[in-house]
Amino acid sequence: MEIKDNELLRQFEIITETGLVSIEYAIQERKLFLTKFCSNNNEDDELHNAFIKSVLEIAESKKLKVVPTHAKFINFFRKNRKFQEMLPPGIKI
């Protein structure tokens, strides 16, 4: 899976057979705010989870804390406790 960081549109993108899947974000004060998940009729949850994990690995390599503001990301953090350490202090999910 090749992830493109489209800085102009502030979104991470992958191309699938069914079209573009993207995660919109904002970066402020060394925090990555994950604001929207656009799946464009792609209902493959395994692909979605792999995409989110890859984006979190990118954030980890840039030493960014992650603030999930969309329900899909919040549910992902609840199911994958190992990523809890990426949350900023004071945010509990």
N, CA, C and O atoms as a GROMACS GRO file, in nm:
protein
  372
    1MET      N    1   0.085  -0.117   0.000
    1MET     CA    2   0.000   0.000   0.000
    1MET      C    3   0.090   0.124   0.000
    1MET      O    4   0.174   0.141   0.089
    2GLU      N    5   0.072   0.209  -0.099
    2GLU     CA    6   0.152   0.331  -0.108
    2GLU      C    7   0.067   0.449  -0.063
    2GLU      O    8  -0.036   0.480  -0.124
    3ILE      N    9   0.111   0.514   0.043
    3ILE     CA   10   0.038   0.627   0.098
    3ILE      C   11   0.100   0.756   0.046
    3ILE      O   12   0.221   0.776   0.052
    4LYS      N   13   0.014   0.843  -0.004
    4LYS     CA   14   0.059   0.974  -0.052
    4LYS      C   15   0.013   1.079   0.049
    4LYS      O   16  -0.104   1.083   0.086
    5ASP      N   17   0.106   1.163   0.094
    5ASP     CA   18   0.072   1.273   0.184
    5ASP      C   19   0.048   1.396   0.098
    5ASP      O   20   0.143   1.463   0.057
    6ASN      N   21  -0.077   1.426   0.072
    6ASN     CA   22  -0.114   1.542  -0.008
    6ASN      C   23  -0.121   1.663   0.086
    6ASN      O   24  -0.225   1.689   0.147
    7GLU      N   25  -0.011   1.736   0.097
    7GLU     CA   26  -0.003   1.847   0.191
    7GLU      C   27  -0.091   1.964   0.151
    7GLU      O   28  -0.137   2.039   0.237
    8LEU      N   29  -0.116   1.981   0.021
    8LEU     CA   30  -0.202   2.089  -0.025
    8LEU      C   31  -0.346   2.071   0.025
    8LEU      O   32  -0.407   2.166   0.075
    9LEU      N   33  -0.398   1.950   0.012
    9LEU     CA   34  -0.534   1.920   0.059
    9LEU      C   35  -0.536   1.872   0.204
    9LEU      O   36  -0.644   1.848   0.259
   10ARG      N   37  -0.419   1.858   0.265
   10ARG     CA   38  -0.405   1.810   0.403
   10ARG      C   39  -0.477   1.676   0.421
   10ARG      O   40  -0.567   1.663   0.504
   11GLN      N   41  -0.434   1.578   0.341
   11GLN     CA   42  -0.491   1.444   0.355
   11GLN      C   43  -0.390   1.340   0.310
   11GLN      O   44  -0.308   1.363   0.222
   12PHE      N   45  -0.401   1.223   0.375
   12PHE     CA   46  -0.326   1.106   0.333
   12PHE      C   47  -0.417   1.031   0.236
   12PHE      O   48  -0.538   1.022   0.259
   13GLU      N   49  -0.359   0.976   0.129
   13GLU     CA   50  -0.441   0.913   0.026
   13GLU      C   51  -0.382   0.778  -0.016
   13GLU      O   52  -0.261   0.759  -0.018
   14ILE      N   53  -0.472   0.686  -0.048
   14ILE     CA   54  -0.433   0.562  -0.117
   14ILE      C   55  -0.534   0.542  -0.230
   14ILE      O   56  -0.650   0.582  -0.221
   15ILE      N   57  -0.487   0.478  -0.335
   15ILE     CA   58  -0.573   0.447  -0.449
   15ILE      C   59  -0.605   0.298  -0.443
   15ILE      O   60  -0.516   0.214  -0.432
   16THR      N   61  -0.735   0.265  -0.449
   16THR     CA   62  -0.780   0.126  -0.449
   16THR      C   63  -0.858   0.099  -0.578
   16THR      O   64  -0.876   0.188  -0.661
   17GLU      N   65  -0.903  -0.025  -0.595
   17GLU     CA   66  -0.982  -0.060  -0.713
   17GLU      C   67  -1.111   0.020  -0.718
   17GLU      O   68  -1.162   0.050  -0.826
   18THR      N   69  -1.166   0.053  -0.602
   18THR     CA   70  -1.293   0.126  -0.597
   18THR      C   71  -1.274   0.276  -0.593
   18THR      O   72  -1.373   0.350  -0.590
   19GLY      N   73  -1.151   0.324  -0.594
   19GLY     CA   74  -1.128   0.468  -0.597
   19GLY      C   75  -1.036   0.515  -0.486
   19GLY      O   76  -0.963   0.436  -0.426
   20LEU      N   77  -1.042   0.642  -0.460
   20LEU     CA   78  -0.956   0.707  -0.362
   20LEU      C   79  -1.010   0.687  -0.220
   20LEU      O   80  -1.129   0.705  -0.195
   21VAL      N   81  -0.922   0.652  -0.128
   21VAL     CA   82  -0.954   0.647   0.015
   21VAL      C   83  -0.861   0.747   0.081
   21VAL      O   84  -0.740   0.744   0.058
   22SER      N   85  -0.917   0.835   0.164
   22SER     CA   86  -0.834   0.940   0.222
   22SER      C   87  -0.866   0.964   0.369
   22SER      O   88  -0.976   0.936   0.416
   23ILE      N   89  -0.766   1.018   0.438
   23ILE     CA   90  -0.779   1.062   0.576
   23ILE      C   91  -0.739   1.209   0.580
   23ILE      O   92  -0.625   1.244   0.551
   24GLU      N   93  -0.835   1.294   0.616
   24GLU     CA   94  -0.805   1.436   0.627
   24GLU      C   95  -0.746   1.465   0.763
   24GLU      O   96  -0.783   1.402   0.862
   25TYR      N   97  -0.653   1.561   0.768
   25TYR     CA   98  -0.584   1.591   0.893
   25TYR      C   99  -0.551   1.739   0.904
   25TYR      O  100  -0.561   1.814   0.808
   26ALA      N  101  -0.510   1.777   1.025
   26ALA     CA  102  -0.455   1.910   1.051
   26ALA      C  103  -0.340   1.890   1.148
   26ALA      O  104  -0.347   1.807   1.238
   27ILE      N  105  -0.234   1.967   1.130
   27ILE     CA  106  -0.120   1.960   1.221
   27ILE      C  107  -0.108   2.093   1.293
   27ILE      O  108  -0.100   2.199   1.231
   28GLN      N  109  -0.108   2.086   1.427
   28GLN     CA  110  -0.092   2.205   1.511
   28GLN      C  111  -0.010   2.166   1.632
   28GLN      O  112  -0.040   2.067   1.699
   29GLU      N  113   0.092   2.244   1.661
   29GLU     CA  114   0.174   2.226   1.783
   29GLU      C  115   0.219   2.082   1.804
   29GLU      O  116   0.200   2.026   1.912
   30ARG      N  117   0.277   2.021   1.702
   30ARG     CA  118   0.329   1.884   1.710
   30ARG      C  119   0.219   1.781   1.738
   30ARG      O  120   0.245   1.674   1.792
   31LYS      N  121   0.095   1.815   1.701
   31LYS     CA  122  -0.017   1.722   1.714
   31LYS      C  123  -0.081   1.703   1.577
   31LYS      O  124  -0.100   1.798   1.502
   32LEU      N  125  -0.113   1.577   1.547
   32LEU     CA  126  -0.182   1.543   1.423
   32LEU      C  127  -0.329   1.518   1.457
   32LEU      O  128  -0.361   1.420   1.524
   33PHE      N  129  -0.416   1.605   1.410
   33PHE     CA  130  -0.560   1.590   1.432
   33PHE      C  131  -0.617   1.514   1.312
   33PHE      O  132  -0.614   1.564   1.200
   34LEU      N  133  -0.669   1.395   1.337
   34LEU     CA  134  -0.732   1.315   1.232
   34LEU      C  135  -0.879   1.354   1.228
   34LEU      O  136  -0.955   1.319   1.318
   35THR      N  137  -0.920   1.427   1.123
   35THR     CA  138  -1.051   1.491   1.124
   35THR      C  139  -1.159   1.421   1.043
   35THR      O  140  -1.277   1.432   1.076
   36LYS      N  141  -1.120   1.348   0.937
   36LYS     CA  142  -1.224   1.288   0.853
   36LYS      C  143  -1.169   1.166   0.780
   36LYS      O  144  -1.054   1.166   0.736
   37PHE      N  145  -1.253   1.064   0.767
   37PHE     CA  146  -1.218   0.943   0.691
   37PHE      C  147  -1.312   0.935   0.572
   37PHE      O  148  -1.433   0.924   0.590
   38CYS      N  149  -1.259   0.938   0.451
   38CYS     CA  150  -1.339   0.930   0.328
   38CYS      C  151  -1.309   0.798   0.259
   38CYS      O  152  -1.200   0.780   0.204
   39SER      N  153  -1.406   0.706   0.260
   39SER     CA  154  -1.382   0.574   0.202
   39SER      C  155  -1.434   0.560   0.060
   39SER      O  156  -1.396   0.465  -0.009
   40ASN      N  157  -1.521   0.650   0.014
   40ASN     CA  158  -1.571   0.647  -0.124
   40ASN      C  159  -1.622   0.509  -0.166
   40ASN      O  160  -1.572   0.452  -0.263
   41ASN      N  161  -1.718   0.457  -0.094
   41ASN     CA  162  -1.783   0.328  -0.124
   41ASN      C  163  -1.695   0.207  -0.103
   41ASN      O  164  -1.734   0.096  -0.142
   42ASN      N  165  -1.578   0.223  -0.045
   42ASN     CA  166  -1.493   0.109  -0.013
   42ASN      C  167  -1.526   0.064   0.129
   42ASN      O  168  -1.505   0.139   0.224
   43GLU      N  169  -1.579  -0.056   0.143
   43GLU     CA  170  -1.624  -0.106   0.273
   43GLU      C  171  -1.529  -0.210   0.333
   43GLU      O  172  -1.569  -0.284   0.423
   44ASP      N  173  -1.407  -0.218   0.286
   44ASP     CA  174  -1.309  -0.316   0.333
   44ASP      C  175  -1.245  -0.268   0.464
   44ASP      O  176  -1.153  -0.187   0.463
   45ASP      N  177  -1.296  -0.319   0.577
   45ASP     CA  178  -1.247  -0.276   0.708
   45ASP      C  179  -1.101  -0.311   0.730
   45ASP      O  180  -1.029  -0.236   0.796
   46GLU      N  181  -1.055  -0.423   0.676
   46GLU     CA  182  -0.914  -0.459   0.691
   46GLU      C  183  -0.824  -0.357   0.622
   46GLU      O  184  -0.720  -0.319   0.676
   47LEU      N  185  -0.865  -0.313   0.505
   47LEU     CA  186  -0.790  -0.209   0.434
   47LEU      C  187  -0.791  -0.078   0.512
   47LEU      O  188  -0.688  -0.012   0.525
   48HIS      N  189  -0.908  -0.042   0.566
   48HIS     CA  190  -0.920   0.081   0.644
   48HIS      C  191  -0.826   0.076   0.765
   48HIS      O  192  -0.754   0.172   0.792
   49ASN      N  193  -0.828  -0.036   0.838
   49ASN     CA  194  -0.742  -0.049   0.957
   49ASN      C  195  -0.594  -0.046   0.920
   49ASN      O  196  -0.515   0.015   0.991
   50ALA      N  197  -0.557  -0.111   0.811
   50ALA     CA  198  -0.417  -0.108   0.767
   50ALA      C  199  -0.376   0.033   0.728
   50ALA      O  200  -0.264   0.075   0.755
   51PHE      N  201  -0.466   0.106   0.664
   51PHE     CA  202  -0.440   0.244   0.624
   51PHE      C  203  -0.420   0.332   0.747
   51PHE      O  204  -0.327   0.412   0.753
   52ILE      N  205  -0.508   0.317   0.846
   52ILE     CA  206  -0.496   0.397   0.969
   52ILE      C  207  -0.366   0.363   1.040
   52ILE      O  208  -0.296   0.453   1.088
   53LYS      N  209  -0.331   0.234   1.050
   53LYS     CA  210  -0.205   0.194   1.114
   53LYS      C  211  -0.086   0.256   1.042
   53LYS      O  212   0.008   0.303   1.107
   54SER      N  213  -0.088   0.257   0.911
   54SER     CA  214   0.022   0.316   0.834
   54SER      C  215   0.034   0.466   0.859
   54SER      O  216   0.144   0.519   0.870
   55VAL      N  217  -0.079   0.534   0.868
   55VAL     CA  218  -0.078   0.678   0.896
   55VAL      C  219  -0.023   0.702   1.037
   55VAL      O  220   0.052   0.798   1.058
   56LEU      N  221  -0.060   0.618   1.132
   56LEU     CA  222  -0.008   0.633   1.269
   56LEU      C  223   0.142   0.606   1.274
   56LEU      O  224   0.213   0.670   1.352
   57GLU      N  225   0.190   0.514   1.193
   57GLU     CA  226   0.335   0.490   1.186
   57GLU      C  227   0.408   0.611   1.129
   57GLU      O  228   0.518   0.644   1.173
   58ILE      N  229   0.347   0.678   1.032
   58ILE     CA  230   0.406   0.801   0.978
   58ILE      C  231   0.412   0.908   1.087
   58ILE      O  232   0.513   0.976   1.102
   59ALA      N  233   0.303   0.922   1.163
   59ALA     CA  234   0.299   1.020   1.272
   59ALA      C  235   0.403   0.988   1.378
   59ALA      O  236   0.468   1.077   1.432
   60GLU      N  237   0.419   0.859   1.407
   60GLU     CA  238   0.518   0.817   1.507
   60GLU      C  239   0.660   0.848   1.460
   60GLU      O  240   0.744   0.891   1.539
   61SER      N  241   0.687   0.828   1.332
   61SER     CA  242   0.820   0.857   1.280
   61SER      C  243   0.852   1.007   1.282
   61SER      O  244   0.968   1.046   1.291
   62LYS      N  245   0.746   1.090   1.274
   62LYS     CA  246   0.765   1.236   1.282
   62LYS      C  247   0.754   1.287   1.425
   62LYS      O  248   0.759   1.408   1.450
   63LYS      N  249   0.737   1.194   1.521
   63LYS     CA  250   0.725   1.226   1.663
   63LYS      C  251   0.608   1.320   1.691
   63LYS      O  252   0.621   1.417   1.767
   64LEU      N  253   0.494   1.291   1.629
   64LEU     CA  254   0.373   1.369   1.650
   64LEU      C  255   0.279   1.294   1.743
   64LEU      O  256   0.269   1.171   1.737
   65LYS      N  257   0.210   1.366   1.828
   65LYS     CA  258   0.100   1.309   1.905
   65LYS      C  259  -0.023   1.309   1.816
   65LYS      O  260  -0.032   1.391   1.724
   66VAL      N  261  -0.117   1.220   1.840
   66VAL     CA  262  -0.234   1.205   1.753
   66VAL      C  263  -0.361   1.234   1.832
   66VAL      O  264  -0.381   1.182   1.942
   67VAL      N  265  -0.447   1.318   1.774
   67VAL     CA  266  -0.576   1.350   1.834
   67VAL      C  267  -0.685   1.303   1.738
   67VAL      O  268  -0.707   1.366   1.635
   68PRO      N  269  -0.753   1.192   1.770
   68PRO     CA  270  -0.861   1.145   1.682
   68PRO      C  271  -0.989   1.224   1.708
   68PRO      O  272  -1.036   1.231   1.822
   69THR      N  273  -1.046   1.284   1.604
   69THR     CA  274  -1.170   1.361   1.621
   69THR      C  275  -1.286   1.301   1.543
   69THR      O  276  -1.398   1.353   1.549
   70HIS      N  277  -1.263   1.194   1.471
   70HIS     CA  278  -1.367   1.126   1.393
   70HIS      C  279  -1.397   0.992   1.461
   70HIS      O  280  -1.307   0.929   1.516
   71ALA      N  281  -1.523   0.950   1.458
   71ALA     CA  282  -1.565   0.828   1.527
   71ALA      C  283  -1.487   0.704   1.481
   71ALA      O  284  -1.458   0.617   1.564
   72LYS      N  285  -1.452   0.694   1.354
   72LYS     CA  286  -1.379   0.577   1.304
   72LYS      C  287  -1.241   0.568   1.370
   72LYS      O  288  -1.196   0.458   1.404
   73PHE      N  289  -1.175   0.681   1.390
   73PHE     CA  290  -1.043   0.682   1.453
   73PHE      C  291  -1.054   0.653   1.603
   73PHE      O  292  -0.970   0.582   1.659
   74ILE      N  293  -1.156   0.705   1.666
   74ILE     CA  294  -1.176   0.680   1.809
   74ILE      C  295  -1.199   0.531   1.832
   74ILE      O  296  -1.142   0.472   1.923
   75ASN      N  297  -1.284   0.468   1.749
   75ASN     CA  298  -1.307   0.324   1.760
   75ASN      C  299  -1.179   0.246   1.735
   75ASN      O  300  -1.155   0.145   1.801
   76PHE      N  301  -1.097   0.290   1.640
   76PHE     CA  302  -0.970   0.223   1.612
   76PHE      C  303  -0.880   0.228   1.735
   76PHE      O  304  -0.818   0.127   1.770
   77PHE      N  305  -0.871   0.343   1.801
   77PHE     CA  306  -0.787   0.355   1.921
   77PHE      C  307  -0.840   0.267   2.034
   77PHE      O  308  -0.762   0.212   2.110
   78ARG      N  309  -0.972   0.254   2.045
   78ARG     CA  310  -1.029   0.167   2.148
   78ARG      C  311  -0.994   0.020   2.124
   78ARG      O  312  -0.968  -0.054   2.218
   79LYS      N  313  -0.994  -0.022   1.999
   79LYS     CA  314  -0.966  -0.161   1.965
   79LYS      C  315  -0.817  -0.192   1.965
   79LYS      O  316  -0.779  -0.308   1.984
   80ASN      N  317  -0.732  -0.093   1.945
   80ASN     CA  318  -0.588  -0.112   1.935
   80ASN      C  319  -0.518  -0.033   2.045
   80ASN      O  320  -0.471   0.079   2.023
   81ARG      N  321  -0.512  -0.091   2.162
   81ARG     CA  322  -0.458  -0.024   2.280
   81ARG      C  323  -0.311   0.016   2.267
   81ARG      O  324  -0.266   0.107   2.335
   82LYS      N  325  -0.237  -0.052   2.180
   82LYS     CA  326  -0.094  -0.021   2.169
   82LYS      C  327  -0.069   0.119   2.114
   82LYS      O  328   0.040   0.173   2.130
   83PHE      N  329  -0.169   0.178   2.050
   83PHE     CA  330  -0.154   0.313   1.997
   83PHE      C  331  -0.195   0.421   2.097
   83PHE      O  332  -0.185   0.540   2.068
   84GLN      N  333  -0.243   0.381   2.215
   84GLN     CA  334  -0.286   0.477   2.317
   84GLN      C  335  -0.175   0.572   2.359
   84GLN      O  336  -0.201   0.686   2.395
   85GLU      N  337  -0.050   0.525   2.354
   85GLU     CA  338   0.063   0.609   2.396
   85GLU      C  339   0.085   0.726   2.301
   85GLU      O  340   0.158   0.820   2.335
   86MET      N  341   0.024   0.724   2.184
   86MET     CA  342   0.037   0.834   2.089
   86MET      C  343  -0.057   0.949   2.119
   86MET      O  344  -0.046   1.057   2.060
   87LEU      N  345  -0.150   0.927   2.211
   87LEU     CA  346  -0.243   1.033   2.248
   87LEU      C  347  -0.172   1.136   2.336
   87LEU      O  348  -0.086   1.100   2.416
   88PRO      N  349  -0.207   1.264   2.322
   88PRO     CA  350  -0.146   1.365   2.408
   88PRO      C  351  -0.193   1.351   2.552
   88PRO      O  352  -0.297   1.290   2.577
   89PRO      N  353  -0.118   1.407   2.647
   89PRO     CA  354  -0.160   1.399   2.788
   89PRO      C  355  -0.298   1.462   2.807
   89PRO      O  356  -0.329   1.566   2.749
   90GLY      N  357  -0.380   1.396   2.888
   90GLY     CA  358  -0.512   1.447   2.919
   90GLY      C  359  -0.623   1.394   2.830
   90GLY      O  360  -0.740   1.417   2.859
   91ILE      N  361  -0.590   1.324   2.725
   91ILE     CA  362  -0.692   1.268   2.636
   91ILE      C  363  -0.701   1.118   2.662
   91ILE      O  364  -0.604   1.044   2.643
   92LYS      N  365  -0.818   1.075   2.705
   92LYS     CA  366  -0.843   0.934   2.734
   92LYS      C  367  -0.952   0.884   2.640
   92LYS      O  368  -1.052   0.952   2.617
   93ILE      N  369  -0.930   0.765   2.586
   93ILE     CA  370  -1.032   0.704   2.498
   93ILE      C  371  -1.064   0.566   2.550
   93ILE      O  372  -1.147   0.496   2.493
   0.00000   0.00000   0.00000
